[in-house]
Amino acid sequence: MFIIAGATDRSDEVMKTRHLLLITGLLLSIVPLSANGDCSRQNGTSLRNPIVIISQIRDVSIDGDTVTIHVYREPYDIVAAKWLRVRAFDGRLMYAEDLQAGDNVQVDGDLDHQTIYIRQVILQMRVEHRP
């Protein structure tokens, strides 16, 4: 009877160990999911701080592959890659480097402190003087 009681104690220890390993495995698989849920972006957008500005361009400067735009009544530096496609009102093929002072644009981007990183630019109006 002593041998049978010892065998049951051993099987209880094995069962406890299996349960402990199973619970530990479940906890380790759940923890990354909850951390991802707390840190993930919300509202179906890929931008952390989305902003839309509709204004007239005050000045445009090109430095290497970067175009920096300043618009009236906004203190932000608006930055884009010079090959970023600009949607024009008349269907023209334009890029960010083609923007000029005086153009009216709608800028969709991501605000990061004092800089807006452009996701999309829509040219709404351009005044052209032809001789």
BAMIMI-204631 format. One record per atom (N, C-alpha, C, CB): residue number from 1; residue in one letter; atom name; x, y, z. Coordinates in Angstrom, 1 decimal. Glycine has a CB too. Example, Ala and Ser with C-alpha at 12.3 -4.5 7.8 and 13.67 -1.06 7.14 Angstrom:
<recs>
> i; aa; at; px; py; pz
> 1; A; N; 13.2; -5.7; 7.8
> 1; A; CA; 12.3; -4.5; 7.8
> 1; A; C; 13.2; -3.3; 7.8
> 1; A; CB; 11.3; -4.5; 9.0
> 2; S; N; 12.8; -2.2; 7.1
> 2; S; CA; 13.7; -1.1; 7.1
> 2; S; C; 12.9; 0.0; 7.9
> 2; S; CB; 14.1; -0.6; 5.7
</recs>
This chain:
<recs>
> i; aa; at; px; py; pz
> 1; M; N; 0.8; -1.2; 0.0
> 1; M; CA; 0.0; 0.0; 0.0
> 1; M; C; 0.9; 1.3; 0.0
> 1; M; CB; -0.9; 0.0; 1.2
> 2; F; N; 2.0; 1.2; 0.6
> 2; F; CA; 2.9; 2.3; 0.7
> 2; F; C; 3.4; 2.6; -0.7
> 2; F; CB; 4.1; 2.0; 1.6
> 3; I; N; 3.7; 1.6; -1.6
> 3; I; CA; 4.2; 1.8; -2.9
> 3; I; C; 3.1; 2.5; -3.8
> 3; I; CB; 4.6; 0.5; -3.6
> 4; I; N; 1.8; 2.1; -3.6
> 4; I; CA; 0.7; 2.7; -4.4
> 4; I; C; 0.5; 4.2; -3.9
> 4; I; CB; -0.6; 1.9; -4.1
> 5; A; N; 0.7; 4.5; -2.6
> 5; A; CA; 0.5; 5.8; -2.2
> 5; A; C; 1.6; 6.7; -2.7
> 5; A; CB; 0.5; 5.9; -0.6
> 6; G; N; 2.9; 6.2; -2.8
> 6; G; CA; 4.0; 6.9; -3.4
> 6; G; C; 3.8; 7.2; -4.9
> 6; G; CB; 5.3; 6.1; -3.2
> 7; A; N; 3.2; 6.2; -5.6
> 7; A; CA; 2.9; 6.4; -7.0
> 7; A; C; 1.9; 7.5; -7.2
> 7; A; CB; 2.5; 5.1; -7.6
> 8; T; N; 0.9; 7.6; -6.4
> 8; T; CA; -0.1; 8.6; -6.5
> 8; T; C; 0.5; 10.0; -6.2
> 8; T; CB; -1.3; 8.4; -5.6
> 9; D; N; 1.4; 10.1; -5.2
> 9; D; CA; 2.1; 11.3; -5.0
> 9; D; C; 2.9; 11.8; -6.2
> 9; D; CB; 2.9; 11.2; -3.7
> 10; R; N; 3.6; 10.9; -6.8
> 10; R; CA; 4.4; 11.2; -7.9
> 10; R; C; 3.5; 11.7; -9.1
> 10; R; CB; 5.2; 9.9; -8.4
> 11; S; N; 2.4; 11.0; -9.3
> 11; S; CA; 1.5; 11.4; -10.4
> 11; S; C; 0.9; 12.8; -10.1
> 11; S; CB; 0.4; 10.3; -10.7
> 12; D; N; 0.6; 13.1; -8.9
> 12; D; CA; 0.1; 14.4; -8.5
> 12; D; C; 1.1; 15.5; -8.8
> 12; D; CB; -0.3; 14.4; -7.0
> 13; E; N; 2.4; 15.2; -8.5
> 13; E; CA; 3.4; 16.2; -8.8
> 13; E; C; 3.6; 16.4; -10.3
> 13; E; CB; 4.8; 15.7; -8.2
> 14; V; N; 3.5; 15.3; -11.1
> 14; V; CA; 3.6; 15.5; -12.5
> 14; V; C; 2.4; 16.3; -13.1
> 14; V; CB; 3.6; 14.1; -13.2
> 15; M; N; 1.2; 16.0; -12.5
> 15; M; CA; 0.0; 16.8; -13.0
> 15; M; C; 0.1; 18.2; -12.6
> 15; M; CB; -1.3; 16.2; -12.3
> 16; K; N; 0.6; 18.5; -11.4
> 16; K; CA; 0.8; 19.9; -11.0
> 16; K; C; 1.8; 20.6; -11.9
> 16; K; CB; 1.3; 20.0; -9.5
> 17; T; N; 2.9; 19.9; -12.2
> 17; T; CA; 3.9; 20.5; -13.1
> 17; T; C; 3.3; 20.8; -14.5
> 17; T; CB; 5.1; 19.5; -13.2
> 18; R; N; 2.6; 19.9; -15.0
> 18; R; CA; 1.9; 20.1; -16.3
> 18; R; C; 1.0; 21.2; -16.3
> 18; R; CB; 1.2; 18.8; -16.7
> 19; H; N; 0.2; 21.3; -15.2
> 19; H; CA; -0.7; 22.5; -15.1
> 19; H; C; 0.0; 23.8; -15.0
> 19; H; CB; -1.7; 22.3; -13.9
> 20; L; N; 1.1; 23.8; -14.2
> 20; L; CA; 1.9; 25.0; -14.1
> 20; L; C; 2.5; 25.4; -15.4
> 20; L; CB; 3.0; 24.8; -13.0
> 21; L; N; 3.0; 24.5; -16.2
> 21; L; CA; 3.6; 24.8; -17.5
> 21; L; C; 2.5; 25.3; -18.5
> 21; L; CB; 4.3; 23.5; -18.1
> 22; L; N; 1.4; 24.7; -18.4
> 22; L; CA; 0.3; 25.1; -19.3
> 22; L; C; -0.2; 26.5; -19.0
> 22; L; CB; -0.9; 24.1; -19.1
> 23; I; N; -0.3; 26.8; -17.7
> 23; I; CA; -0.7; 28.2; -17.3
> 23; I; C; 0.3; 29.2; -17.6
> 23; I; CB; -1.0; 28.2; -15.8
> 24; T; N; 1.6; 28.8; -17.4
> 24; T; CA; 2.7; 29.7; -17.8
> 24; T; C; 2.7; 30.0; -19.3
> 24; T; CB; 4.1; 29.1; -17.3
> 25; G; N; 2.5; 28.9; -20.1
> 25; G; CA; 2.5; 29.1; -21.5
> 25; G; C; 1.4; 30.0; -22.0
> 25; G; CB; 2.4; 27.8; -22.2
> 26; L; N; 0.2; 29.8; -21.4
> 26; L; CA; -1.0; 30.7; -21.7
> 26; L; C; -0.7; 32.1; -21.4
> 26; L; CB; -2.2; 30.2; -21.0
> 27; L; N; -0.1; 32.4; -20.2
> 27; L; CA; 0.1; 33.7; -19.8
> 27; L; C; 1.2; 34.4; -20.7
> 27; L; CB; 0.6; 33.8; -18.4
> 28; L; N; 2.2; 33.6; -21.1
> 28; L; CA; 3.2; 34.2; -22.0
> 28; L; C; 2.7; 34.5; -23.4
> 28; L; CB; 4.4; 33.2; -22.1
> 29; S; N; 1.7; 33.7; -23.8
> 29; S; CA; 1.1; 34.0; -25.1
> 29; S; C; 0.1; 35.1; -25.1
> 29; S; CB; 0.4; 32.7; -25.7
> 30; I; N; -0.5; 35.4; -23.9
> 30; I; CA; -1.5; 36.5; -23.8
> 30; I; C; -0.8; 37.9; -23.6
> 30; I; CB; -2.5; 36.2; -22.7
> 31; V; N; 0.3; 37.9; -22.9
> 31; V; CA; 0.9; 39.2; -22.5
> 31; V; C; 1.3; 40.0; -23.8
> 31; V; CB; 2.2; 38.9; -21.7
> 32; P; N; 1.9; 39.4; -24.8
> 32; P; CA; 2.2; 40.3; -26.0
> 32; P; C; 1.0; 40.8; -26.7
> 32; P; CB; 3.0; 39.5; -27.0
> 33; L; N; -0.1; 40.1; -26.6
> 33; L; CA; -1.3; 40.5; -27.3
> 33; L; C; -1.9; 41.7; -26.5
> 33; L; CB; -2.4; 39.4; -27.3
> 34; S; N; -1.9; 41.7; -25.2
> 34; S; CA; -2.4; 42.8; -24.4
> 34; S; C; -1.5; 44.1; -24.6
> 34; S; CB; -2.6; 42.5; -23.0
> 35; A; N; -0.2; 43.9; -24.6
> 35; A; CA; 0.7; 45.0; -24.8
> 35; A; C; 0.5; 45.6; -26.2
> 35; A; CB; 2.2; 44.6; -24.6
> 36; N; N; 0.3; 44.8; -27.2
> 36; N; CA; 0.0; 45.3; -28.5
> 36; N; C; -1.3; 46.1; -28.6
> 36; N; CB; 0.0; 44.1; -29.5
> 37; G; N; -2.3; 45.6; -27.9
> 37; G; CA; -3.5; 46.3; -27.9
> 37; G; C; -3.4; 47.7; -27.2
> 37; G; CB; -4.6; 45.5; -27.2
> 38; D; N; -2.6; 47.8; -26.2
> 38; D; CA; -2.4; 49.1; -25.5
> 38; D; C; -1.6; 50.1; -26.3
> 38; D; CB; -1.7; 48.9; -24.1
> 39; C; N; -0.7; 49.6; -27.1
> 39; C; CA; 0.2; 50.5; -27.8
> 39; C; C; -0.2; 50.7; -29.3
> 39; C; CB; 1.6; 50.0; -27.7
> 40; S; N; -1.1; 50.0; -29.8
> 40; S; CA; -1.4; 50.1; -31.2
> 40; S; C; -2.2; 51.3; -31.5
> 40; S; CB; -2.2; 48.8; -31.7
> 41; R; N; -2.1; 51.7; -32.8
> 41; R; CA; -2.8; 52.9; -33.3
> 41; R; C; -4.3; 52.6; -33.3
> 41; R; CB; -2.3; 53.4; -34.6
> 42; Q; N; -5.1; 53.7; -33.2
> 42; Q; CA; -6.6; 53.5; -33.1
> 42; Q; C; -7.2; 54.2; -34.3
> 42; Q; CB; -7.1; 54.1; -31.8
> 43; N; N; -8.5; 54.0; -34.5
> 43; N; CA; -9.3; 54.6; -35.5
> 43; N; C; -9.0; 54.3; -36.9
> 43; N; CB; -9.2; 56.1; -35.3
> 44; G; N; -8.3; 53.2; -37.1
> 44; G; CA; -8.0; 52.8; -38.5
> 44; G; C; -7.1; 53.7; -39.3
> 44; G; CB; -9.3; 52.6; -39.2
> 45; T; N; -6.4; 54.5; -38.7
> 45; T; CA; -5.5; 55.4; -39.4
> 45; T; C; -4.0; 55.0; -39.1
> 45; T; CB; -5.7; 56.9; -39.0
> 46; S; N; -3.1; 55.3; -40.1
> 46; S; CA; -1.7; 54.9; -39.9
> 46; S; C; -1.0; 56.1; -39.4
> 46; S; CB; -1.1; 54.5; -41.2
> 47; L; N; -1.7; 57.2; -39.1
> 47; L; CA; -1.0; 58.4; -38.6
> 47; L; C; -1.2; 58.5; -37.1
> 47; L; CB; -1.6; 59.7; -39.3
> 48; R; N; -0.2; 59.0; -36.4
> 48; R; CA; -0.3; 59.2; -35.0
> 48; R; C; -1.1; 60.4; -34.6
> 48; R; CB; 1.1; 59.2; -34.3
> 49; N; N; -0.9; 61.5; -35.3
> 49; N; CA; -1.5; 62.8; -35.0
> 49; N; C; -1.9; 63.4; -36.3
> 49; N; CB; -0.6; 63.7; -34.2
> 50; P; N; -3.0; 63.0; -36.9
> 50; P; CA; -3.4; 63.5; -38.2
> 50; P; C; -3.8; 64.9; -38.2
> 50; P; CB; -4.5; 62.6; -38.8
> 51; I; N; -3.5; 65.6; -39.3
> 51; I; CA; -3.9; 67.1; -39.4
> 51; I; C; -4.2; 67.3; -40.9
> 51; I; CB; -2.8; 68.0; -38.9
> 52; V; N; -5.2; 68.2; -41.1
> 52; V; CA; -5.5; 68.7; -42.5
> 52; V; C; -5.5; 70.2; -42.5
> 52; V; CB; -7.0; 68.1; -42.9
> 53; I; N; -4.7; 70.7; -43.4
> 53; I; CA; -4.6; 72.2; -43.5
> 53; I; C; -5.0; 72.6; -45.0
> 53; I; CB; -3.1; 72.7; -43.2
> 54; I; N; -5.8; 73.6; -45.1
> 54; I; CA; -6.2; 74.1; -46.4
> 54; I; C; -5.8; 75.6; -46.3
> 54; I; CB; -7.7; 74.0; -46.7
> 55; S; N; -4.8; 75.9; -47.2
> 55; S; CA; -4.2; 77.3; -47.1
> 55; S; C; -3.5; 77.6; -48.4
> 55; S; CB; -3.3; 77.5; -45.9
> 56; Q; N; -3.0; 78.8; -48.4
> 56; Q; CA; -2.2; 79.3; -49.6
> 56; Q; C; -0.7; 79.2; -49.2
> 56; Q; CB; -2.5; 80.7; -50.0
> 57; I; N; 0.1; 78.7; -50.1
> 57; I; CA; 1.6; 78.5; -49.9
> 57; I; C; 2.2; 79.9; -49.9
> 57; I; CB; 2.2; 77.6; -51.0
> 58; R; N; 3.0; 80.1; -48.8
> 58; R; CA; 3.8; 81.4; -48.7
> 58; R; C; 5.1; 81.2; -49.4
> 58; R; CB; 4.0; 81.7; -47.2
> 59; D; N; 5.9; 80.1; -49.1
> 59; D; CA; 7.1; 79.8; -49.8
> 59; D; C; 7.4; 78.3; -49.8
> 59; D; CB; 8.3; 80.6; -49.0
> 60; V; N; 8.2; 78.0; -50.8
> 60; V; CA; 8.6; 76.6; -51.0
> 60; V; C; 10.1; 76.5; -51.1
> 60; V; CB; 7.9; 75.9; -52.3
> 61; S; N; 10.8; 75.6; -50.4
> 61; S; CA; 12.2; 75.5; -50.5
> 61; S; C; 12.5; 74.0; -50.7
> 61; S; CB; 13.0; 76.0; -49.3
> 62; I; N; 13.5; 73.7; -51.6
> 62; I; CA; 13.9; 72.4; -51.9
> 62; I; C; 15.4; 72.2; -51.4
> 62; I; CB; 13.8; 72.0; -53.4
> 63; D; N; 15.6; 71.2; -50.6
> 63; D; CA; 16.9; 70.9; -50.1
> 63; D; C; 17.2; 69.4; -50.3
> 63; D; CB; 17.0; 71.3; -48.6
> 64; G; N; 17.9; 69.0; -51.3
> 64; G; CA; 18.1; 67.6; -51.6
> 64; G; C; 16.8; 66.9; -52.1
> 64; G; CB; 18.7; 66.9; -50.4
> 65; D; N; 16.4; 65.9; -51.4
> 65; D; CA; 15.2; 65.2; -51.7
> 65; D; C; 14.0; 65.7; -50.9
> 65; D; CB; 15.4; 63.7; -51.5
> 66; T; N; 14.2; 66.7; -50.1
> 66; T; CA; 13.1; 67.2; -49.2
> 66; T; C; 12.6; 68.6; -49.7
> 66; T; CB; 13.6; 67.3; -47.8
> 67; V; N; 11.2; 68.7; -49.7
> 67; V; CA; 10.6; 69.9; -50.0
> 67; V; C; 10.0; 70.5; -48.7
> 67; V; CB; 9.5; 69.8; -51.1
> 68; T; N; 10.3; 71.7; -48.4
> 68; T; CA; 9.7; 72.3; -47.2
> 68; T; C; 8.8; 73.4; -47.6
> 68; T; CB; 10.8; 72.9; -46.2
> 69; I; N; 7.6; 73.4; -47.1
> 69; I; CA; 6.5; 74.3; -47.5
> 69; I; C; 6.1; 75.1; -46.3
> 69; I; CB; 5.3; 73.6; -48.2
> 70; H; N; 5.9; 76.4; -46.4
> 70; H; CA; 5.3; 77.2; -45.4
> 70; H; C; 4.0; 77.8; -45.9
> 70; H; CB; 6.3; 78.3; -44.9
> 71; V; N; 3.0; 77.8; -45.2
> 71; V; CA; 1.7; 78.3; -45.6
> 71; V; C; 1.3; 79.5; -44.7
> 71; V; CB; 0.6; 77.3; -45.6
> 72; Y; N; 0.4; 80.3; -45.2
> 72; Y; CA; 0.0; 81.5; -44.4
> 72; Y; C; -0.8; 81.0; -43.2
> 72; Y; CB; -0.9; 82.4; -45.2
> 73; R; N; -0.6; 81.7; -42.1
> 73; R; CA; -1.4; 81.5; -40.8
> 73; R; C; -1.1; 80.2; -40.1
> 73; R; CB; -2.8; 81.7; -41.0
> 74; E; N; -0.1; 79.5; -40.5
> 74; E; CA; 0.3; 78.2; -39.8
> 74; E; C; 1.8; 78.3; -39.5
> 74; E; CB; 0.0; 77.0; -40.7
> 75; P; N; 2.1; 78.0; -38.2
> 75; P; CA; 3.5; 78.1; -37.8
> 75; P; C; 4.4; 76.8; -38.1
> 75; P; CB; 3.6; 78.3; -36.3
> 76; Y; N; 3.8; 75.8; -38.8
> 76; Y; CA; 4.5; 74.6; -38.9
> 76; Y; C; 5.3; 74.5; -40.2
> 76; Y; CB; 3.5; 73.4; -39.0
> 77; D; N; 6.4; 73.8; -40.1
> 77; D; CA; 7.2; 73.4; -41.3
> 77; D; C; 6.5; 72.2; -41.9
> 77; D; CB; 8.7; 73.1; -41.0
> 78; I; N; 6.1; 72.3; -43.2
> 78; I; CA; 5.4; 71.2; -43.9
> 78; I; C; 6.5; 70.5; -44.8
> 78; I; CB; 4.2; 71.6; -44.7
> 79; V; N; 6.7; 69.2; -44.5
> 79; V; CA; 7.9; 68.5; -45.2
> 79; V; C; 7.3; 67.4; -46.0
> 79; V; CB; 8.9; 68.0; -44.1
> 80; A; N; 7.9; 67.2; -47.2
> 80; A; CA; 7.5; 66.1; -48.1
> 80; A; C; 8.7; 65.7; -48.9
> 80; A; CB; 6.3; 66.5; -49.0
> 81; A; N; 8.7; 64.5; -49.4
> 81; A; CA; 9.7; 64.1; -50.4
> 81; A; C; 9.4; 64.8; -51.7
> 81; A; CB; 9.7; 62.5; -50.6
> 82; K; N; 10.4; 65.2; -52.5
> 82; K; CA; 10.1; 65.9; -53.7
> 82; K; C; 9.4; 65.1; -54.8
> 82; K; CB; 11.4; 66.5; -54.3
> 83; W; N; 9.4; 63.8; -54.7
> 83; W; CA; 8.7; 63.0; -55.7
> 83; W; C; 7.3; 62.6; -55.2
> 83; W; CB; 9.5; 61.7; -55.9
> 84; L; N; 6.8; 63.2; -54.1
> 84; L; CA; 5.5; 62.9; -53.6
> 84; L; C; 4.5; 63.4; -54.7
> 84; L; CB; 5.2; 63.6; -52.2
> 85; R; N; 3.6; 62.6; -55.1
> 85; R; CA; 2.6; 63.0; -56.1
> 85; R; C; 1.6; 64.0; -55.6
> 85; R; CB; 1.8; 61.7; -56.6
> 86; V; N; 1.3; 65.0; -56.3
> 86; V; CA; 0.3; 66.0; -56.0
> 86; V; C; -0.9; 65.8; -56.9
> 86; V; CB; 0.9; 67.5; -56.1
> 87; R; N; -2.1; 65.7; -56.2
> 87; R; CA; -3.3; 65.6; -57.0
> 87; R; C; -3.7; 67.0; -57.4
> 87; R; CB; -4.4; 64.9; -56.2
> 88; A; N; -3.7; 67.3; -58.7
> 88; A; CA; -4.1; 68.6; -59.2
> 88; A; C; -5.6; 68.6; -59.6
> 88; A; CB; -3.2; 69.0; -60.4
> 89; F; N; -6.2; 69.8; -59.6
> 89; F; CA; -7.6; 69.9; -59.9
> 89; F; C; -7.9; 69.7; -61.3
> 89; F; CB; -8.1; 71.3; -59.5
> 90; D; N; -6.9; 69.8; -62.2
> 90; D; CA; -7.1; 69.6; -63.7
> 90; D; C; -6.5; 68.3; -64.2
> 90; D; CB; -6.6; 70.8; -64.4
> 91; G; N; -6.1; 67.5; -63.3
> 91; G; CA; -5.5; 66.2; -63.7
> 91; G; C; -4.1; 66.2; -64.2
> 91; G; CB; -6.4; 65.7; -64.8
> 92; R; N; -3.4; 67.3; -64.0
> 92; R; CA; -2.0; 67.3; -64.4
> 92; R; C; -1.1; 66.4; -63.6
> 92; R; CB; -1.4; 68.8; -64.2
> 93; L; N; 0.0; 65.9; -64.1
> 93; L; CA; 0.9; 65.1; -63.4
> 93; L; C; 1.9; 66.1; -62.7
> 93; L; CB; 1.7; 64.1; -64.3
> 94; M; N; 1.8; 66.1; -61.4
> 94; M; CA; 2.6; 67.1; -60.6
> 94; M; C; 3.2; 66.4; -59.4
> 94; M; CB; 1.8; 68.3; -60.1
> 95; Y; N; 4.4; 66.9; -58.9
> 95; Y; CA; 5.0; 66.4; -57.8
> 95; Y; C; 5.2; 67.5; -56.8
> 95; Y; CB; 6.4; 65.7; -58.1
> 96; A; N; 5.6; 67.2; -55.6
> 96; A; CA; 5.8; 68.2; -54.5
> 96; A; C; 6.8; 69.3; -54.9
> 96; A; CB; 6.2; 67.6; -53.2
> 97; E; N; 7.8; 68.9; -55.7
> 97; E; CA; 8.8; 69.9; -56.1
> 97; E; C; 8.2; 70.9; -57.1
> 97; E; CB; 10.0; 69.2; -56.7
> 98; D; N; 7.1; 70.6; -57.7
> 98; D; CA; 6.4; 71.5; -58.7
> 98; D; C; 5.6; 72.6; -58.0
> 98; D; CB; 5.6; 70.8; -59.6
> 99; L; N; 5.3; 72.5; -56.7
> 99; L; CA; 4.5; 73.5; -56.0
> 99; L; C; 5.2; 74.9; -56.0
> 99; L; CB; 4.2; 73.1; -54.6
> 100; Q; N; 4.4; 75.9; -56.0
> 100; Q; CA; 4.9; 77.3; -56.1
> 100; Q; C; 4.2; 78.1; -55.0
> 100; Q; CB; 4.7; 77.9; -57.5
> 101; A; N; 4.9; 79.2; -54.7
> 101; A; CA; 4.3; 80.2; -53.8
> 101; A; C; 3.0; 80.7; -54.5
> 101; A; CB; 5.3; 81.4; -53.4
> 102; G; N; 1.9; 80.9; -53.7
> 102; G; CA; 0.7; 81.4; -54.2
> 102; G; C; -0.3; 80.2; -54.5
> 102; G; CB; 0.9; 82.2; -55.4
> 103; D; N; 0.1; 79.0; -54.6
> 103; D; CA; -0.8; 77.9; -54.8
> 103; D; C; -1.7; 77.7; -53.6
> 103; D; CB; 0.0; 76.6; -55.2
> 104; N; N; -2.9; 77.3; -53.8
> 104; N; CA; -3.8; 76.9; -52.8
> 104; N; C; -3.8; 75.4; -52.7
> 104; N; CB; -5.3; 77.5; -53.0
> 105; V; N; -3.5; 74.9; -51.5
> 105; V; CA; -3.4; 73.4; -51.4
> 105; V; C; -4.2; 73.0; -50.1
> 105; V; CB; -1.9; 73.1; -51.3
> 106; Q; N; -4.5; 71.7; -50.2
> 106; Q; CA; -5.0; 71.0; -49.0
> 106; Q; C; -3.9; 69.9; -48.7
> 106; Q; CB; -6.4; 70.3; -49.3
> 107; V; N; -3.4; 70.0; -47.5
> 107; V; CA; -2.3; 69.1; -47.0
> 107; V; C; -2.9; 68.2; -45.9
> 107; V; CB; -1.1; 69.9; -46.5
> 108; D; N; -2.8; 66.9; -46.2
> 108; D; CA; -3.1; 65.8; -45.2
> 108; D; C; -1.8; 65.3; -44.7
> 108; D; CB; -4.0; 64.7; -45.8
> 109; G; N; -1.6; 65.3; -43.4
> 109; G; CA; -0.3; 64.8; -42.9
> 109; G; C; -0.3; 64.4; -41.4
> 109; G; CB; 0.8; 65.8; -43.1
> 110; D; N; 0.9; 64.2; -40.9
> 110; D; CA; 1.1; 63.8; -39.5
> 110; D; C; 1.8; 64.9; -38.8
> 110; D; CB; 1.8; 62.4; -39.5
> 111; L; N; 1.2; 65.5; -37.8
> 111; L; CA; 1.8; 66.6; -37.0
> 111; L; C; 2.8; 66.0; -36.0
> 111; L; CB; 0.8; 67.5; -36.4
> 112; D; N; 4.0; 66.4; -36.0
> 112; D; CA; 5.0; 66.0; -35.0
> 112; D; C; 5.7; 67.2; -34.5
> 112; D; CB; 6.1; 65.0; -35.7
> 113; H; N; 5.3; 67.7; -33.3
> 113; H; CA; 5.7; 68.9; -32.7
> 113; H; C; 5.5; 70.1; -33.6
> 113; H; CB; 7.2; 68.8; -32.3
> 114; Q; N; 6.5; 70.6; -34.2
> 114; Q; CA; 6.4; 71.8; -35.1
> 114; Q; C; 6.5; 71.4; -36.6
> 114; Q; CB; 7.4; 72.8; -34.7
> 115; T; N; 6.5; 70.2; -36.9
> 115; T; CA; 6.7; 69.7; -38.3
> 115; T; C; 5.5; 68.8; -38.7
> 115; T; CB; 8.0; 68.9; -38.5
> 116; I; N; 5.0; 69.1; -39.9
> 116; I; CA; 4.0; 68.2; -40.5
> 116; I; C; 4.6; 67.4; -41.6
> 116; I; CB; 2.8; 69.1; -41.1
> 117; Y; N; 4.5; 66.1; -41.5
> 117; Y; CA; 5.0; 65.2; -42.6
> 117; Y; C; 3.9; 64.8; -43.5
> 117; Y; CB; 5.7; 63.9; -42.0
> 118; I; N; 4.0; 65.2; -44.7
> 118; I; CA; 2.8; 65.1; -45.7
> 118; I; C; 2.6; 63.7; -46.1
> 118; I; CB; 3.1; 66.0; -46.9
> 119; R; N; 1.3; 63.4; -46.1
> 119; R; CA; 0.9; 62.1; -46.6
> 119; R; C; 0.2; 62.3; -48.0
> 119; R; CB; -0.1; 61.4; -45.7
> 120; Q; N; -0.5; 63.4; -48.2
> 120; Q; CA; -1.2; 63.7; -49.4
> 120; Q; C; -1.3; 65.2; -49.6
> 120; Q; CB; -2.5; 63.0; -49.5
> 121; V; N; -1.1; 65.7; -50.9
> 121; V; CA; -1.3; 67.1; -51.2
> 121; V; C; -2.3; 67.2; -52.3
> 121; V; CB; 0.1; 67.8; -51.6
> 122; I; N; -3.2; 68.1; -52.2
> 122; I; CA; -4.2; 68.3; -53.3
> 122; I; C; -4.1; 69.8; -53.7
> 122; I; CB; -5.7; 67.9; -52.8
> 123; L; N; -3.7; 70.0; -54.9
> 123; L; CA; -3.7; 71.4; -55.4
> 123; L; C; -5.1; 71.8; -55.8
> 123; L; CB; -2.7; 71.5; -56.7
> 124; Q; N; -5.6; 72.9; -55.1
> 124; Q; CA; -6.9; 73.3; -55.3
> 124; Q; C; -7.1; 74.5; -56.3
> 124; Q; CB; -7.5; 73.7; -54.0
> 125; M; N; -6.0; 75.3; -56.3
> 125; M; CA; -6.1; 76.4; -57.3
> 125; M; C; -4.6; 76.9; -57.5
> 125; M; CB; -7.0; 77.6; -56.7
> 126; R; N; -4.4; 77.3; -58.8
> 126; R; CA; -3.1; 77.9; -59.1
> 126; R; C; -3.4; 79.0; -60.1
> 126; R; CB; -2.1; 76.9; -59.7
> 127; V; N; -2.9; 80.2; -59.8
> 127; V; CA; -3.1; 81.3; -60.7
> 127; V; C; -1.9; 81.4; -61.6
> 127; V; CB; -3.3; 82.7; -59.9
> 128; E; N; -2.1; 81.3; -62.9
> 128; E; CA; -1.1; 81.3; -63.9
> 128; E; C; -1.3; 82.5; -64.8
> 128; E; CB; -1.0; 80.0; -64.8
> 129; H; N; -0.2; 83.3; -65.0
> 129; H; CA; -0.3; 84.5; -65.9
> 129; H; C; 0.5; 84.1; -67.1
> 129; H; CB; 0.3; 85.8; -65.2
> 130; R; N; -0.2; 84.2; -68.2
> 130; R; CA; 0.4; 83.8; -69.5
> 130; R; C; 0.4; 85.1; -70.4
> 130; R; CB; -0.3; 82.6; -70.3
> 131; P; N; 1.5; 85.3; -71.1
> 131; P; CA; 1.6; 86.5; -72.0
> 131; P; C; 0.8; 86.4; -73.2
> 131; P; CB; 3.0; 86.8; -72.4
</recs>
